[in-house]
Amino acid sequence: QVQLVESGGGLVQAGGSLRLSCAASRSIFSFNTMDWYRQAPGKQREWVAGMSSIGLTSYTDSVKGRFTISRDSAKNTVFLHMDSLKPEDSADYHCAATQIPHTYWGQGTQVTVSS
């Protein structure tokens, strides 16, 4: 059983920054990809950013240039650095780890950006 534990969410003013962490219970290299998703109240879950096992990264258009996904393999942790935050970034952020065909999810961490 894989466990993913997110942390780092909170309340921040528009223009501010946060760093989310996702700690995995086993080596992050065992997963094909690790991704961040978010879901705002009343909206569908949205993919935000992802990193492959070889370190390739990708982002949804709305966060390009503001968010950065990174990892610390020694700590089995993936990060989402979020800069220039906007109120529309407010959501529950979830980490997902995929080892085909399985995807494992964390419990989420809430991000609220005030205007």
C-alpha positions as CSV (number, residue, x, y, z in Angstrom):
1,Q,0.0,0.0,0.0
2,V,1.3,3.4,-1.0
3,Q,0.8,6.4,1.2
4,L,1.1,10.0,0.1
5,V,1.0,12.8,2.6
6,E,0.6,16.4,1.4
7,S,1.5,19.4,3.4
8,G,2.2,23.1,3.0
9,G,-1.2,24.5,2.2
10,G,-2.6,27.6,3.9
11,L,-3.9,31.1,3.5
12,V,-1.8,33.5,1.4
13,Q,-2.4,36.9,-0.1
14,A,-2.6,37.3,-3.9
15,G,0.9,37.6,-5.3
16,G,2.4,35.5,-2.5
17,S,4.0,32.1,-2.6
18,L,3.6,28.6,-1.1
19,R,5.4,25.4,-1.3
20,L,3.4,22.2,-1.2
21,S,5.1,18.9,-0.3
22,C,4.0,15.3,-1.0
23,A,5.9,12.7,0.9
24,A,5.6,9.1,-0.4
25,S,6.0,5.9,1.6
26,R,8.4,4.5,-0.9
27,S,10.9,5.6,-3.6
28,I,9.4,8.1,-6.0
29,F,11.4,6.5,-8.7
30,S,9.1,3.5,-8.5
31,F,6.3,5.6,-10.0
32,N,5.9,6.4,-13.7
33,T,4.7,9.9,-12.9
34,M,4.0,12.0,-9.9
35,D,1.4,14.7,-10.4
36,W,-0.4,17.6,-8.7
37,Y,-4.1,18.1,-9.1
38,R,-6.4,20.6,-7.6
39,Q,-10.2,20.9,-7.1
40,A,-12.0,24.0,-6.2
41,P,-15.5,24.0,-4.7
42,G,-18.1,23.2,-7.3
43,K,-15.5,22.5,-10.0
44,Q,-14.0,19.5,-11.6
45,R,-10.6,18.2,-10.5
46,E,-7.9,19.8,-12.7
47,W,-4.4,18.5,-13.4
48,V,-1.8,21.1,-12.5
49,A,1.7,19.7,-13.0
50,G,3.5,16.5,-13.4
51,M,7.0,15.0,-13.3
52,S,8.0,11.7,-14.9
53,S,10.4,9.3,-13.3
54,I,13.2,10.6,-15.5
55,G,12.5,14.2,-14.4
56,L,10.5,15.5,-17.3
57,T,8.0,18.2,-16.2
58,S,4.8,19.6,-17.6
59,Y,2.3,22.1,-16.5
60,T,-1.2,23.2,-17.3
61,D,-1.2,26.5,-19.2
62,S,-2.7,28.6,-16.3
63,V,0.2,27.9,-14.0
64,K,3.2,28.0,-16.5
65,G,5.8,30.4,-15.3
66,R,4.4,30.6,-11.8
67,F,4.5,27.0,-10.5
68,T,7.4,24.6,-10.4
69,I,7.3,20.9,-9.7
70,S,10.5,19.5,-8.2
71,R,11.6,16.5,-6.1
72,D,14.0,15.4,-3.4
73,S,14.5,11.7,-4.1
74,A,16.4,11.2,-0.8
75,K,13.3,12.2,1.0
76,N,10.8,10.5,-1.4
77,T,9.2,13.9,-1.7
78,V,7.8,15.9,-4.5
79,F,7.2,19.6,-4.2
80,L,5.0,22.2,-5.9
81,H,6.4,25.7,-5.6
82,M,3.7,28.2,-6.3
83,D,4.6,31.8,-6.9
84,S,2.5,34.8,-7.9
85,L,-0.6,33.2,-6.5
86,K,-4.0,34.3,-7.7
87,P,-7.4,33.9,-6.0
88,E,-8.3,31.5,-8.8
89,D,-5.5,29.2,-7.6
90,S,-7.6,28.5,-4.4
91,A,-8.4,24.8,-4.2
92,D,-7.7,21.6,-2.5
93,Y,-4.4,20.3,-3.9
94,H,-3.8,16.6,-4.2
95,C,-0.7,14.6,-5.0
96,A,-1.0,11.5,-7.2
97,A,1.5,8.8,-7.9
98,T,1.0,6.5,-10.9
99,Q,2.6,3.1,-11.3
100,I,0.7,1.9,-14.3
101,P,-2.0,0.8,-14.0
102,H,-2.5,2.1,-10.5
103,T,-2.8,5.6,-9.3
104,Y,-2.5,6.5,-5.6
105,W,-3.8,9.7,-4.0
106,G,-3.0,11.7,-1.0
107,Q,-5.6,13.3,1.2
108,G,-5.0,16.8,-0.1
109,T,-4.0,20.2,1.3
110,Q,-6.0,23.3,1.1
111,V,-4.7,26.5,-0.5
112,T,-6.6,29.7,-0.1
113,V,-5.5,32.9,-1.9
114,S,-7.1,36.1,-0.7
115,S,-7.5,39.1,-3.0
